[in-house]
């Protein structure tokens, strides 16, 4: 046993410590942590609507649901400003924290990352989507009467791209754009203003060239990508990178491996969740937001996400108790616990 401990202390602990202190991973971890006030507000709004709307609806308390409509509506507004746009919030947070570790202007870095993410959003409703909406609203309407020049509607963001679906895109382009911005700022490739200019104005001008270069690099990538694949970047990343990784992270094996690594790091006095946070948050935070999407028996999923989050962080006795409660109260015998 002493030999194994010595081996792990010599080879495993230093690597884990280096990973935990790697500045890009630290920035990613801190970016997720910084969004906590927003995500907590949205989660509370969703949870309250479970008790104001979902439970009572299942129990047939329609009168209570009607009486709670003002609160349900308020919670809906809170959700729309938090979890519904969490990728936008995260994009700014990531740019801010990357700029922090590079010791450059943080506010400008956050704005560069945010702009880079928004550049990837689709802003046009396709003709097929318009036809489907018209048909759903009025089945008697003849679609063929639409003008041939009509190809869609411009000026609408797809809200399905700014929730948890856009997190991977926000990560990728947040890193690309902000690192370019930070590198150019560090190399002093900036517009220098006289000392008499107010600091706020001087900072703004200093960030122009780095931000311009970073955003044009992202724009070139987006343009070339669409020309090659005929798909927007967010949809492609979601289908070919994000979903396979999420599926890979599911199941007993992945949950047990992560839990084992967390406890092993704690054994050597290293904050396991913090070291593994970039991996855990980038994969499972997306699942947490997916869990919060409206669906049948949504309260099962809210409580499942909360309990499974606890089981991957704390002790084995706690995990057994939590899993028992989850299995006993929230699942029928035919339902299987998955590693969400």
N, C-alpha and C positions, 0 to 999 in steps of 0.2 A: 504493500500500500504506500509506504514511504517512497519507494522508487517511482511509482506512478505519479505521486504528488510532485516529486522533484522534476520529473519529465515534463509535466504540464506547466509547472512554474517556469521552466527554462525555455520551452518552445511555444506553448500555447498562450500563456498570459501576455508576453511581450507583443505578440501579433495582435491579440485582442485589444490591448491598450493602444497600439498604433492605429488600428481601425477606428476605435472610439474617439481618437483625437484628430483624425484626418479632417482637414478643414472643410472640404466639400461635403463630407458626410455630416459634420457638425452643423453646417449651414442648412442642410436638408432636414436634419432632426429639429433644429430650432425653428425652421419655417413651419413645420407641422405643429410644434408646441405653441407657436405664436398665434395660430388660428384658433386655439382652444376657446377663448371667450366667445367667438362667433359660433363655432360648432356647438358649444354647450348651449347657447341661447336657442339655436335651431333645434337641438335635440330635446330640450325642455318643451319647446312649442309642440313638437311632434308627440312627445309623451303625454302632454296635457290633452291633446286632441284624442289620444287613445282613450282617456277616461271620460272626456266630454262627448265624444262622438262614436268611437268604434265599439267599446264595450256596451254602452247603452243601446246602440243600434242592433247589436247581436242579441241583446236581451229584450228587444222590443219596446224600449223606453222612448218612444218617439216624442212624447211631450217634453221630456227632459232635454233631448237633443235640440228641439226647437227653442227651448228657453236658453240654451247655451250657445246659440248661433252667434251672438256678438263676440263671445270669447273665442269661439272656433274661428271666426273670421280674423280676429286679431292674431291668433296663433298662425294662421295662414300667411298673414303679412310678414310675421317674424321669420317664418320658414323661407319665404321668397327672398328675403334679404340676407339669409345666412346659408343654409345647406343647399338651397337651390342654385346659388352662385359661388359655391365653395372653391371651385377651380380658379375663379377670378381673384378671390381673396388670397388663395395660396400662391398664385403667381406673383403678386406684389410682395408677399411675405418672403418668398424664396429669393427674389432679387434683392430685397433689403438685407437679408442675412448673408447672402453671398458677398455683397458689397461690404458688409461689416467685417467678414474675415479677411477681405482684401484691403481693408482700411481705406476705402474711397467713399465718396458721397453716397450715403445709404438711400436717401429719398429718391435720387435720380436713378439709382440701380433698381429700386423697386418699380419705378415707373417704366423703365426699359423692359424689365421682365414682363410686366403687365401688358405693355404694348405688343411685345413679341407674341404673347399668348393670344391676344385679341386678333392679331393678324391671321391666325389659323382658323378663326371661327367662320362658318358659312353665314353669309348675310343675305342670301337669296332663297326664297321658297320655290322649290322646283315646280314645273308645270304639272307633273304627276300628283304632287302633294296638293296643289290647288284644286285639281280636278276631283281628287278624292274628297276634299273638304266640301266642295260645292255639291257633290253627289250625296254626301251624308246629310247636308243641310236641306237639300231639295232634290229628291229623286226624279222629279219631273223635268228638271232643267236639262236642256240639250247641250252637252259639252262641245259638240261640233260647231256651235254658234260662236264660240270664242274666236277672236281675231287670230289669224295665222301669225301675226307679229308678236302675239303674247307668248312669252316663254317662261314666265314666272313673275314673282314679286320681289323687288329689291328693298332692303332696308329692315330686315327682321333677323334678330339673333335666334339661333336654335338653343332654347333653354336646356335641351338634352345634352348639350356639349359643354355647358358651364357648371354642371353639378359634378359629382364624382367622376363622371366619364372623362372629363378633360384633365384629370390630375396628372396622368403620365405625360401628356403633351405639355402641360405647364412645367413639369419637371425638366423635360428634354430641352425645350426652347428657353426656359428660364436659365438653365445652366449655359447654353450656347450664347445667348444674348448678353447676359450679365457678365460672364467671364471675358468676353470680347471687350465689353465696356470697361471692366475693371483693369484689364491688361493695358488698354490704351491710356486710361487715366494714370496708371502707375508709371507708364513710360512718358508721361507729360505731353502726350500728343493732344494738346488742348488749345483753346483760344485764351491767351493770357491778357488780362485786363489790367489797367493801371491800378496802383495801390489806392488811389482816391475813390475808386468804385466801391460801393457797398458790398460786403461779403456775400450777401444773398445773390446779388446780380452777378458777381464774379464767379460764384459756384455754378450758376445756371449756364453761363457762357462756356465755362470750362467743360461742362458735360456735353456740349452740342456735338462736337466731332466724334467722340467715342459712342454716343448714343446713335448718331446718324449711321456710322459704320455698322454697329451691331444690328440695327433694325433693317438695314439694307441687305445684310447677309441673310437674315431670317426671311426677308421678302424674296430674295433670289432662290432660297431653298424651297419656299412655298410654291413659287411660280414653276420651278423646274419639276417639283414633285407632282403637281397637278397635271402638267403637260405629259409626264411619263405614265402616271397611273390613272389619270382621269378621276381621281378621288381626292377629297380634302384630307389633310394630314391627320386631323383628330379621328376621323372614321377609320382610316387605315391603321393608325396606332392602336385604336381600341380593338380592332378585329384581329390584327396579326401579332401584337405584342402584349397588350394589356390583358385581354381575356385568357390567352394561353398561360400567362404567368399566374393569373388569379386561379385558374383551374389547377395549376401545378402546386399551388400553395394550399390546396384543400386536402382533406382526408386526415386520418389519424396519424400517419407517418410524419407529415409536415408539422402538425401541432406538437407531437411528442418531441421531435427534433428541436424545435424552437424552445420548448419548455425546458428540455434538458440543457441546452446551451445557456439559457438564462440562469438556471440554478447553478450550473458549473461556474459561470462567471461570478455569481454571488459568493460561491464557496471560496474563491480566491480574493474576495474583497473588492471586486469590480462591479460597478452598477450594470448588471446584465441588460435590463431594458434600454438603458441609454446607449450602450454599445451596439445593440441590435436594432435600435429605433429606426435608422434609415431603411432597413429591409422590412421591418414589421410595419411601419407606417406607410411606406410606398405601396405595399401589397394589400395589407389588411385594412388600412384606413379607407381605401377604395371600396372594400367589401362592406365596411360599416356604413358608408354613405349609400351603397346599394341596398343594404338592409332597410334603411330608412325610407326607401321609396314606397309609395302606396301599393299594397297588395293584399290578397286574402289572408285573414288571420294575422294581420301585421303586428299585433302585440306579441305573438310568438317570437317574431324576428327581433323586435326591439330588445326583449329580455334575453334572447339567445346571444345577441351581439355583446350585451353588457356582461353576461356571465362568462362567455368564452374569453373575453378580454381579461377578466380576472384570472381565469385558469392558466393563461399563458404567462402570468406575471408572478404568481405567489406560490406558496408551499404546496406540497403534495397532499397533505391532509385537507387543506382548504379546497383543493381541486376536486378531491373525491366527494366532499360534501356538496360543492357547487354543482358538479355534474349529476349527482344523485337528485338534487332538487330540480335541476333543469329537466332531467329525464322523467322524473315522477310527475311533475306538475304541468309541464308545458308540451309534452309529446304523448301521442297515443302509442300503443305497443307497435303499430305498423310503421311509425315514423323513425327515421334513422338520424342520429346526430352527425352532422358534417362539420368539418373544421373551419367554419366561417369565423 
